Amino acid sequence: MKNTSAKEKNAGIFRFGKLNFRVTNKQILFSTLLLCLGLVGLGSFWFKSRYKFDNKMSVNLQELSNVDYPVNPAPLGKNFQRYSQRKLTIIKRDDTHFDFVIEPTDNKTAKIIIKNVDLELLVPKAPEWVKKDQGLEIIAFTDREWNRQQVSFPANSPNIEISGGDGFEKQNLVEVALANNCLNAGFWEILLFTKEDGNKSLYYQSWFTFPMGHYKNIFEKINNISYWKHWWKLEHWQDPSGTIVKSNLLRNVIDQKEVATQFPLDERIIVSGEQSRKVRTTLAKNITKWKDFYDAKNEIKFASFRPPGFYDQNKPWGNQYWRIGKFDKTILRNIKPIGIEQNLQEIELVFTDTKTSEQNRLLISGINLKKLPQLPVEEYPKGLYMPMGIGIPPFYQSYDELTKNHPDVSPYFSFLLDSQERWIDHHHLAVDGSVMHLDKDNQNLLHLYLLSYERNTLIAHFLIDLK
């Protein structure tokens, strides 16, 4: 078979085997137009399918068995998966309020409704003062979507309705939780809990995609900006690394001082709360002390948290702990946050990058140190347990607390900055937040812990003298 010559191509002649084809410029233009129209049609179909919405929508639930999800760190109960194969219907009440109807497919399973949930509190909403700066706005939205927000309702809440079934759920359900997972926009989760031996146990868990048409509309309603300004960052992993952070637009400094701080590198790693359940998601060996996290010889990885919202040991997540490899000092500030009248405090931890010698800083700001709980070290999960970001809620919170403390008016913020005031991607560094409480016996001693990627483990314990 001869190839088509350049001369024949110029003449519009193309060979295929023994056959010759003559194609005119008009035919080429027409074919190109058809192709473009086809692509536009496909794009239009995808857009309508992805962002369609109705006042009442059936949404697929994904349920995973122990075989499907062997590293599930949740506190699984004896009745896990005994009441499964449910369906979900989402009903719009008004612009931001929705019902989540968890419907049974058999007679033994109850129908559970999470009623009248204000999704203004679960869809990312940026504080008004960050909108003065594009960088702060991007960081606020990105971190809000990429942090877990799990909201709980007691079974006797006016937002919960239970009916039907064999009676087990009516008698034993103690808590319903709705979570916006720390993933792309729309990846949400439902969890149902009972109590066994005095401890809360999970007996039902499922994942679903919240309808993106509703998500888009709620986002625009509560932020008063176009969804398309930030949609790619919200729906895909695109971190704002290198963004200049103008901290002065978040608070004004009243005064500051360096305070004595201990970082006992030889202290054994402290484990409690969810960290005690996530042993299987921390992929490391012979890690017993804080200093082990910063030893270049140790290869520390974590099970990746991936869609729709579970841990995968087969896709390990690394770290950049050398960026905080050497602790230098702590600075304590009194500050006046933007947007509120009360003066609060800010903690800055300064580190040296052990690869480049650059100084990097962790800021935790907008806190009232005097109101932190006094706790023994082993009860650290009961302290101020917070993600990184601006205008963010806690990882776990009751719906009642959330309605009283809207994240978008919170003065709290936390982020890592390099020596040029540029935002460091803490997800890749593998630090997802911090925990703080006052010492059980000394209210002038602050305990501050750093949480690893996905809160799998603590990676540091600082003892800060507030005097």
HELIX and SHEET records of a PDB file:
HELIX    1   1 ALA A    6  ASN A   10  1                                   5    
HELIX    2   2 ASN A   25  TYR A   51  1                                  27    
HELIX    3   3 LEU A  119  LEU A  121  5                                   3    
HELIX    4   4 GLU A  128  LYS A  132  5                                   5    
HELIX    5   5 GLN A  134  GLU A  145  1                                  12    
HELIX    6   6 PHE A  168  ASN A  172  1                                   5    
HELIX    7   7 MET A  212  ASN A  223  1                                  12    
HELIX    8   8 TYR A  227  LYS A  229  5                                   3    
HELIX    9   9 TRP A  231  GLU A  235  1                                   5    
HELIX   10  10 SER A  247  LEU A  249  5                                   3    
HELIX   11  11 GLY A  273  ARG A  277  1                                   5    
HELIX   12  12 VAL A  279  THR A  281  5                                   3    
HELIX   13  13 TRP A  290  TYR A  294  5                                   5    
HELIX   14  14 TYR A  321  ILE A  324  5                                   4    
HELIX   15  15 LEU A  369  LYS A  371  5                                   3    
HELIX   16  16 VAL A  377  LYS A  382  5                                   6    
HELIX   17  17 TYR A  399  LYS A  404  1                                   6    
HELIX   18  18 PRO A  407  VAL A  409  5                                   3    
HELIX   19  19 HIS A  426  LEU A  429  1                                   4    
HELIX   20  20 TYR A  453  ARG A  455  5                                   3    
SHEET    1   A 2 ILE A  13  PHE A  16  0                                        
SHEET    2   A 2 LEU A  19  ARG A  22 -1                                        
SHEET    1   B 5 LYS A  56  VAL A  59  0                                        
SHEET    2   B 5 LYS A  87  LYS A  92 -1                                        
SHEET    3   B 5 HIS A  97  GLU A 103 -1                                        
SHEET    4   B 5 LYS A 111  ASP A 118 -1                                        
SHEET    5   B 5 ILE A 160  SER A 163 -1                                        
SHEET    1   C 5 ASN A 199  THR A 209  0                                        
SHEET    2   C 5 PHE A 187  GLU A 196 -1                                        
SHEET    3   C 5 GLU A 175  ASN A 180 -1                                        
SHEET    4   C 5 GLN A 149  PRO A 154 -1                                        
SHEET    5   C 5 TYR A 396  SER A 398  1                                        
SHEET    1   D 6 ARG A 251  VAL A 259  0                                        
SHEET    2   D 6 LYS A 326  PRO A 337 -1                                        
SHEET    3   D 6 LEU A 344  THR A 352 -1                                        
SHEET    4   D 6 GLN A 359  ILE A 367 -1                                        
SHEET    5   D 6 PHE A 413  LEU A 417 -1                                        
SHEET    6   D 6 GLY A 389  ILE A 390 -1                                        
SHEET    1   E 5 THR A 261  GLN A 262  0                                        
SHEET    2   E 5 LEU A 458  ASP A 465 -1                                        
SHEET    3   E 5 LEU A 445  SER A 452 -1                                        
SHEET    4   E 5 VAL A 431  ASP A 439 -1                                        
SHEET    5   E 5 GLN A 374  LEU A 375  1                                        
SHEET    1   F 5 THR A 261  GLN A 262  0                                        
SHEET    2   F 5 LEU A 458  ASP A 465 -1                                        
SHEET    3   F 5 LEU A 445  SER A 452 -1                                        
SHEET    4   F 5 VAL A 431  ASP A 439 -1                                        
SHEET    5   F 5 LEU A 384  PRO A 387 -1                                        
SHEET    1   G 3 THR A 282  LEU A 283  0                                        
SHEET    2   G 3 LYS A 301  ARG A 306 -1                                        
SHEET    3   G 3 PHE A 310  TRP A 317 -1                                        
END                                                                             
